Amino acid sequence: MDHKRILLSILIILLALPLIAQQQKGKASYYSKKATGARTASGERLHHDSMTCAHRTYPFGTLLKVTNPNNGNSVVVKVTDRGPFGRGRIIDLSYGAAKELGILACGVATVVVEKVGKGVPYLEEDSIRLPQIDFEVVANHYNIIDDWKNRDGVVDKKMMHNAKNIATTRKRQQAKKPNKQTEDMQKDNKTSPAKKEKENRWNNVFERLKGLF
């Protein structure tokens, strides 16, 4: 039984560690109004009405919820500076944040600081982009089966039309081929008498040459 209690207590402590790490309790001070316009460690200008703070460990831009346990007031501030470096202090608040918490008269007050958002281990939040789906608006009494049947009929008509066009073009091409052959035959017939005349002339020349020898 003792071993089970020890293991249970260890488990509870381990589960509570992230919450403890995210929550701090200590003294808080605030910037004076005269600090307005000063450049912070993050490079931003300080303004007494802005909800900002200085913290030693949290990254710049981290949002912290600061609560005053005495009156229950709370405010969310953004880390823009480093500090405080005074002993026993955990956070420096802007003038406006201190005013919301009601600690202006105290100067230094006890507050509870906790991070707003994701806890340990400070993983970056990945943005999930969902694909955009275009839903078509259909009319009443829409039947998808009838629609596909009609589409099949349209496709068949298009295929028949294309087949007819191909057949007609082939017939035209075949009709043109004999015409070309007849034209070639006519050309050969026209040129043949001229060739025969030339051949006869050459034959006469050769016969005369033979008579000389």
PAFIRO-530810 format. One record per residue: x, y, z of N, C-alpha, C, O in turn. Coordinates in pm, whole numbers, padded with zeros to 5 digits, always signed. Atoms other than C-alpha are relative to their C-alpha. Layout:
<nodes>
XYZXYZXYZXYZ
...
</nodes>
This chain:
<nodes>
+00082-00121+00000+00000+00000+00000+00086+00126+00000+00055+00224-00067
-00086-00117-00008+00284+00239+00087+00062+00031-00136+00076+00148-00174
-00059-00021+00132+00442+00186-00254-00101+00063-00096-00065+00150-00176
+00104-00056+00087+00112+00262-00429-00024+00148+00032-00041+00229-00058
+00021-00141-00039+00067+00583-00231+00116+00087-00048+00096+00200-00093
-00117-00076+00044+00422+00693-00313-00006+00023-00151+00019+00133-00200
+00009-00014+00145+00373+00622-00681-00112+00096-00040-00097+00173-00135
+00111-00089+00029+00038+00803-00678+00037+00145+00027+00001+00235-00049
-00041-00137-00032+00186+01108-00510+00101+00053-00102+00097+00170-00138
-00097-00042+00103+00474+01115-00761-00071+00034-00130-00037+00131-00197
+00076-00025+00123+00228+01093-01048-00075+00132+00007-00078+00208-00090
+00072-00127-00018+00021+01380-00909+00095+00118-00011+00061+00220-00071
-00099-00109+00007+00334+01594-00871+00045+00023-00144+00058+00137-00188
-00042-00014+00140+00444+01519-01227-00108+00065-00085-00077+00146-00173
+00108-00062+00075+00102+01612-01361-00018+00147+00036-00060+00226-00048
+00017-00139-00044+00099+01933-01160+00117+00088-00037+00107+00211-00031
-00119-00081+00033+00449+02041-01270-00024+00099-00114+00017+00214-00102
+00025-00099+00106+00334+02199-01600-00083+00118+00047-00057+00232+00007
+00082-00110-00051+00070+02401-01415+00081+00091+00091+00067+00213+00090
-00084-00082-00090+00321+02510-01154+00098+00084-00081+00122+00200-00049
-00095-00074+00083+00570+02607-01423-00067+00115-00072-00003+00216-00100
+00071-00105+00072+00302+02814-01597-00055+00107+00094-00104+00210+00047
+00058-00096-00094+00198+02994-01279+00107+00046+00098+00179-00035+00156
-00097-00059-00093+00411+03231-01073-00074+00093+00096-00172+00158+00059
+00054-00093-00100+00331+03422-00758+00115+00077+00062+00211+00019+00114
-00107-00083-00053+00542+03713-00649-00036+00146-00007-00151+00185-00028
+00019-00144-00003+00589+04084-00634+00003+00060-00141+00079+00016-00228
+00006-00071+00128+00502+04315-00923+00014+00149+00023-00043+00204+00117
-00013-00146-00001+00605+04674-00986-00050+00052-00134-00094-00027-00218
+00050-00055+00127+00510+04912-01268+00086+00118-00042+00154+00182+00038
-00073-00112+00057+00662+05170-01501-00069+00132+00037-00190+00138+00053
+00055-00133-00023+00618+05538-01429-00054+00057-00132-00016+00012-00240
+00051-00067+00120+00426+05761-01670+00112+00067-00078+00103+00081-00200
-00111-00069+00064+00753+05939-01741+00078-00091-00095+00154-00042-00179
-00071+00094+00088+00885+05623-01910-00064-00012-00138-00012-00084-00223
+00067+00006+00130+00643+05673-02200+00093+00048-00110+00155+00154-00099
-00088-00033+00112+00835+05677-02528+00132-00071+00005+00204-00072-00095
-00127+00072-00010+01129+05473-02401-00006-00128-00083-00111-00191-00095
-00007+00121+00082+01245+05188-02623+00026-00121+00089+00117-00119+00172
-00014+00122-00080+01205+04842-02471+00102-00093-00064+00155-00065-00171
-00098+00097+00050+01431+04540-02518-00046-00065-00130+00037-00111-00209
+00051+00058+00125+01204+04412-02798+00005+00098-00116-00017+00059-00230
-00004-00102+00104+01242+04739-02990-00127+00084-00006-00129+00186-00075
+00124-00077-00001+00886+04860-02924+00011+00118+00095+00086+00116+00193
+00007-00116-00086+00814+05197-02775-00098-00024+00114-00205-00083+00094
+00086+00017-00117+00666+05201-02425-00102+00113+00006-00069+00230-00015
+00105-00100-00021+00334+05376-02367-00073-00035+00128-00099-00152+00156
+00056+00027-00132+00172+05415-02028-00141-00060-00007-00185-00124+00089
+00135+00057+00013-00174+05318-02159-00001-00141-00060-00104-00208-00056
-00005+00133+00064-00058+04998-02337+00007-00109+00106+00062-00090+00215
-00001+00115-00092-00107+04659-02174+00122-00085-00029+00114-00188-00097
-00127+00071+00023+00255+04545-02173+00068-00024+00133+00026+00025+00237
-00074+00032-00123+00505+04409-01924+00143-00038-00034+00179-00054-00151
-00137+00050+00012+00864+04307-01866+00011-00128+00082-00035-00135+00196
-00019+00128-00069+00957+03949-01777+00139-00052-00033+00194-00022-00139
-00138+00043+00019+01290+03777-01738+00014-00120-00095+00118-00134-00160
-00018+00125+00073+01222+03447-01916-00095-00019-00119-00057-00080-00218
+00096+00024+00109+00910+03455-02136+00043+00072-00127+00093+00184-00120
-00038-00065+00126+00973+03529-02507-00085+00125-00026-00196+00139+00025
+00073-00120+00038+00871+03864-02653-00127-00039-00076-00126-00130-00159
+00127+00029+00065+00509+03866-02763-00088-00097+00075-00205-00116+00040
+00079+00093-00080+00397+03612-02502-00107+00076+00078-00080+00183+00133
+00110-00060-00076+00060+03693-02345-00007-00062+00138-00008-00184+00153
+00005+00044-00139+00044+03673-01966-00124+00057+00067-00160+00173+00047
+00113-00045-00080-00256+03691-01739+00050+00029+00142+00103-00059+00210
-00046-00044-00132-00177+03887-01424-00123+00027+00086-00212+00102+00047
+00115-00012-00090-00419+03864-01130+00046+00056+00133+00149+00017+00188
-00022-00054-00134-00431+04066-00812-00086-00082+00097-00208-00069+00095
+00080+00086-00088-00536+03814-00542-00074+00078+00108-00169+00026+00167
+00065-00077-00105-00635+04092-00303-00140+00047-00041-00231+00050+00041
+00130-00049+00045-00921+04225-00518-00060-00084-00114-00174-00060-00154
+00051+00085+00107-00957+03959-00790+00010+00059-00139-00031-00006-00235
-00015-00061+00132-00879+04200-01076+00111-00071-00078+00213-00112-00023
-00100+00064+00087-00692+04052-01370+00010+00077-00131-00085+00145-00172
-00025-00066+00127-00543+04184-01692+00095-00086-00082+00180-00156-00027
-00089+00074+00091-00374+04030-01998+00098+00099-00060+00058+00200-00118
-00105-00088+00048-00043+04187-02093+00092-00076-00093+00098-00199-00091
-00094+00058+00096+00216+04127-02365+00143+00031+00043+00174+00143+00083
-00139-00017-00039+00586+04074-02291+00073+00076-00109+00084+00029-00222
-00076-00082+00096+00786+04350-02463+00136+00043+00053+00213+00106-00019
-00124-00048-00060+01077+04407-02223+00055-00107+00093-00014-00203+00127
-00064+00091-00094+01323+04227-01996+00009+00066+00138+00031+00187+00150
+00000-00048-00138+01315+04260-01618-00111-00071+00077-00171-00164+00025
-00075-00098-00081+01252+04328-01341+00124-00063+00061+00132-00184+00079
-00125+00048-00056+01596+04302-01195+00010+00028+00150+00113+00002+00212
+00004-00018-00146+01492+04401-00841-00024-00132+00070-00089-00221+00015
+00008+00126-00075+01512+04130-00576-00144-00027+00042-00212+00061+00097
+00133+00042-00043+01189+03941-00515-00112+00038-00096-00228+00004-00070
+00104-00040+00095+01003+04087-00814+00001-00094-00121+00107-00138-00166
+00009+00093+00111+00876+03870-01097-00048+00067-00128-00033+00010-00236
+00054-00065+00119+00716+04120-01336-00007+00150+00020-00034+00199+00130
+00020-00146+00004+00713+04490-01431-00117+00027-00093-00116-00017-00208
+00120-00029+00077+00377+04618-01554+00002+00143-00051+00064+00231+00008
+00020-00138+00047+00288+04919-01764-00094+00073+00096-00163+00012+00178
+00082-00082-00089+00112+05206-01590-00148-00036-00015-00222-00044+00084
+00140+00033+00024-00219+05117-01755-00039-00135+00058-00148-00149+00113
+00029+00132-00057-00197+04750-01650-00006+00006+00152-00093-00056+00213
+00002-00014-00146-00114+04846-01290-00127+00071+00046-00181+00039+00152
+00123-00070-00034-00411+05082-01289-00120-00095-00003-00206-00090+00084
+00109+00097+00007-00645+04800-01401+00002-00096+00118-00103-00138+00166
-00011+00093-00113-00513+04576-01123-00022+00070+00134-00045+00004+00236
+00021-00073-00124-00550+04851-00864+00118-00002+00094+00100-00011+00216
-00120+00004-00084-00189+04852-00740+00081+00129-00009+00196+00133+00035
-00075-00126+00014-00093+05212-00819+00036+00057+00137+00146+00110+00156
-00025-00057-00134-00123+05316-00455+00103-00082+00076+00173-00028+00162
-00094+00087-00073+00083+05019-00336+00143+00016-00049+00237+00007+00030
-00135-00005+00057+00377+05064-00572+00050-00138-00034+00082-00166-00149
-00037+00140+00019+00471+04699-00526-00107-00086+00064-00144-00064+00179
+00109+00083-00051+00204+04431-00486+00022-00145-00042+00094-00174-00137
-00008+00144+00032+00170+04053-00485-00102-00033-00110-00219+00004-00102
+00086+00039+00112+00030+03911-00811+00026-00145-00036+00126-00205+00005
-00014+00135+00055-00023+03576-00979+00011+00013-00151-00076+00073-00215
-00028-00011+00144+00122+03542-01332-00014-00139-00061+00043-00236-00011
+00013+00126+00073+00020+03268-01576-00008+00031-00148-00060+00134-00191
-00003-00019+00145+00068+03224-01946-00137-00027-00059-00209-00117-00017
+00127+00017+00073-00229+03262-02177+00028-00079-00126+00117-00043-00204
-00019+00080+00120-00256+02994-02445+00057-00135+00033+00030-00191+00139
-00051+00136-00011-00068+02670-02495+00105-00009+00109+00187+00082+00126
-00096+00020-00108+00130+02531-02204+00126-00069-00044+00161-00066-00162
-00124+00071+00028+00447+02331-02183-00028-00109-00103-00133-00172-00092
-00137-00048+00019+00639+02243-02403+00015+00115-00097+00114+00120-00170
-00010-00121+00082+00572+02570-02586+00014-00031-00148+00096+00031-00217
-00004+00033+00142+00514+02413-02924-00071+00106-00080-00169+00166-00035
+00065-00096+00088+00428+02638-03213-00131-00058-00051-00141-00176-00083
+00131+00043+00046+00066+02624-03316-00003+00001-00152+00007+00106-00215
+00005+00013+00145+00044+02492-03671-00140+00030-00050-00239-00023+00001
+00130-00032+00058-00231+02639-03877-00040-00109-00098+00037-00144-00187
+00051+00108+00084-00442+02367-04042-00087+00062-00108-00187+00128-00078
+00076-00053+00112-00566+02461-04386-00084-00112-00061-00031-00210-00114
+00091+00098+00058-00870+02267-04496-00026+00032-00146-00036+00150-00181
+00028-00028+00142-00937+02226-04869-00139+00057-00017-00233+00018+00052
+00129-00060+00029-01218+02436-05009-00077-00090-00096-00026-00129-00201
+00086+00088+00080-01504+02227-05147-00114+00083-00055-00186+00151+00018
+00106-00075+00067-01739+02379-05400-00122-00090-00014-00122-00183-00095
+00124+00077+00005-02088+02239-05342-00095+00065-00099-00134+00181-00082
+00093-00053+00098-02314+02282-05641-00142+00000+00056-00183-00092+00126
+00140-00009-00042-02668+02396-05576-00085-00070-00104-00082-00035-00222
+00083+00077+00092-02912+02150-05728-00146+00038+00018-00187+00087+00123
+00142-00034-00005-03276+02197-05810-00077-00106+00077-00023-00212+00110
+00085+00096-00070-03562+02023-05635-00027-00122-00087-00027-00114-00210
+00027+00127+00068-03639+01659-05723+00113-00040-00095+00090-00092-00204
-00117+00035+00082-03287+01610-05855+00030-00148+00016+00035-00200+00127
-00031+00143-00001-03206+01251-05952+00133-00020-00070+00146+00007-00189
-00134+00013+00057-02840+01171-06004+00007-00110-00106+00086-00102-00199
-00004+00110+00098-02913+00845-06192-00050+00047-00136+00012+00020-00239
+00051-00053+00127-03127+01018-06454+00099+00096-00063+00114+00100-00185
-00098-00096+00053-02864+01287-06486+00115-00072-00069+00158-00031-00176
-00110+00075+00063-02590+01033-06557-00045-00070-00127+00033-00082-00222
+00051+00062+00123-02811+00854-06809-00004+00100-00114+00032+00069-00227
+00003-00104+00102-02864+01179-06993+00140+00036-00048+00163+00060-00166
-00138-00031+00039-02494+01248-06986+00056-00108-00090+00127-00079-00186
-00047+00109+00087-02424+00904-07133-00057+00013-00140+00012-00013-00239
+00060-00020+00132-02670+00979-07415+00067+00110-00077+00087+00099-00198
-00070-00111+00066-02497+01307-07488+00136-00045-00051+00179-00008-00160
-00132+00050+00040-02160+01132-07496-00012-00089-00122+00070-00079-00214
+00018+00088+00115-02294+00866-07736-00028+00079-00127+00024+00047-00234
+00030-00083+00117-02434+01132-07969+00126+00068-00052+00149+00076-00173
-00125-00065+00042-02101+01313-07970+00092-00100-00070+00156-00067-00170
-00086+00101+00062-01917+00990-08049-00050-00037-00140+00031-00053-00232
+00056+00030+00131-02155+00910-08337+00026+00113-00099+00058+00089-00216
-00025-00115+00087-02117+01261-08474+00145+00003-00045+00174+00027-00163
-00142+00002+00035-01738+01237-08460+00032-00113-00099+00113-00095-00190
-00023+00112+00091-01747+00896-08630-00048+00032-00142+00018-00002-00241
+00051-00039+00132-01961+01033-08913+00094+00098-00069+00120+00086-00189
-00095-00097+00058-01720+01323-08963+00125-00068-00051+00176-00034-00158
-00120+00073+00044-01426+01084-08982-00027-00078-00128+00057-00082-00219
+00033+00080+00120-01605+00863-09236-00011+00089-00124+00036+00051-00231
+00014-00090+00116-01693+01158-09461+00134+00052-00047+00157+00062-00167
-00132-00049+00039-01338+01292-09455+00079-00109-00074+00151-00080-00170
-00071+00109+00068-01201+00948-09551-00054-00021-00142+00022-00047-00235
+00058+00016+00134-01445+00922-09841+00049+00109-00093+00079+00083-00209
-00050-00111+00084-01338+01263-09966+00143-00023-00041+00181+00001-00156
-00140+00026+00033-00974+01167-09946+00013-00111-00105+00093-00101-00198
-00005+00109+00098-01037+00841-10133-00049+00046-00138+00001+00000-00241
+00050-00052+00127-01236+01030-10400+00105+00087-00069+00109+00092-00192
-00102-00086+00059-00946+01270-10451+00114-00081-00059+00177-00035-00154
-00115+00078+00047-00687+00994-10504-00013-00043-00147+00085-00028-00220
+00011+00034+00144-00829+00863-10844+00016+00120-00091+00073+00109-00200
-00015-00122+00079-00846+01219-10972+00147+00031-00023+00188+00072-00132
-00143-00026+00015-00477+01256-10906+00063-00098-00099+00149-00062-00179
-00055+00100+00091-00404+00931-11087-00034+00032-00146+00050+00018-00235
+00040-00036+00136-00603+01041-11393+00078+00121-00050+00116+00128-00166
-00078-00118+00039-00424+01375-11392+00140-00041-00040+00195+00010-00137
-00135+00046+00034-00090+01194-11387+00001-00072-00136+00095-00056-00214
+00009+00070+00128-00202+00972-11677-00013+00098-00117+00047+00080-00222
+00016-00101+00103-00312+01276-11875+00130+00072-00028+00163+00102-00143
-00129-00066+00019+00023+01442-11816+00095-00089-00080+00167-00043-00168
-00087+00092+00073+00201+01129-11935-00039-00009-00147+00048-00017-00235
+00045+00006+00139-00017+01116-12248+00041+00126-00077+00074+00119-00196
-00038-00124+00067+00059+01482-12324+00149+00003-00031+00192+00050-00136
-00146-00006+00019+00431+01439-12281+00052-00110-00093+00161-00096-00149
-00051+00112+00083+00458+01107-12474+00022+00037-00147+00126-00003-00200
-00029-00036+00140+00419+01254-12832+00125+00083-00016+00200+00065-00112
-00121-00084+00007+00689+01509-12764+00124-00087+00013+00224-00065-00056
-00115+00088-00017+00920+01233-12643+00025-00082-00127+00140-00102-00168
-00015+00080+00122+00850+01025-12954+00064+00081-00112+00148+00030-00186
-00059-00085+00103+00932+01318-13183+00151+00016+00021+00228+00010-00075
-00142-00016-00030+01266+01370-13008+00075-00129-00034+00184-00126-00091
-00066+00128+00029+01346+01000-13034+00016-00021-00152+00120-00069-00198
-00007+00014+00145+01265+01001-13407+00111+00087-00059+00184+00044-00149
-00105-00090+00049+01492+01300-13464+00138-00059+00025+00223-00056-00064
-00131+00058-00032+01783+01130-13293+00028-00124-00086+00140-00148-00131
-00018+00118+00086+01724+00811-13487+00042+00040-00142+00130-00023-00201
-00038-00050+00133+01741+01008-13817+00145+00045-00004+00217+00020-00100
-00138-00048-00007+02066+01167-13709+00096-00118-00002+00195-00115-00074
-00090+00116-00005+02224+00829-13627+00006-00072-00136+00112-00120-00176
+00002+00067+00131+02112+00682-13964+00084+00076-00103+00153+00014-00184
-00081-00082+00092+02274+00972-14156+00147-00020+00028+00229-00029-00063
-00141+00020-00035+02594+00926-13962+00049-00137-00048+00163-00151-00093
-00038+00132+00048+02594+00556-14049+00025+00001-00153+00116-00065-00202
-00018-00007+00144+02554+00643-14420+00133+00064-00039+00189+00028-00143
-00128-00063+00029+02865+00860-14410+00114-00100+00015+00209-00094-00062
-00107+00096-00026+03079+00579-14278-00022-00128-00081+00058-00221-00073
</nodes>
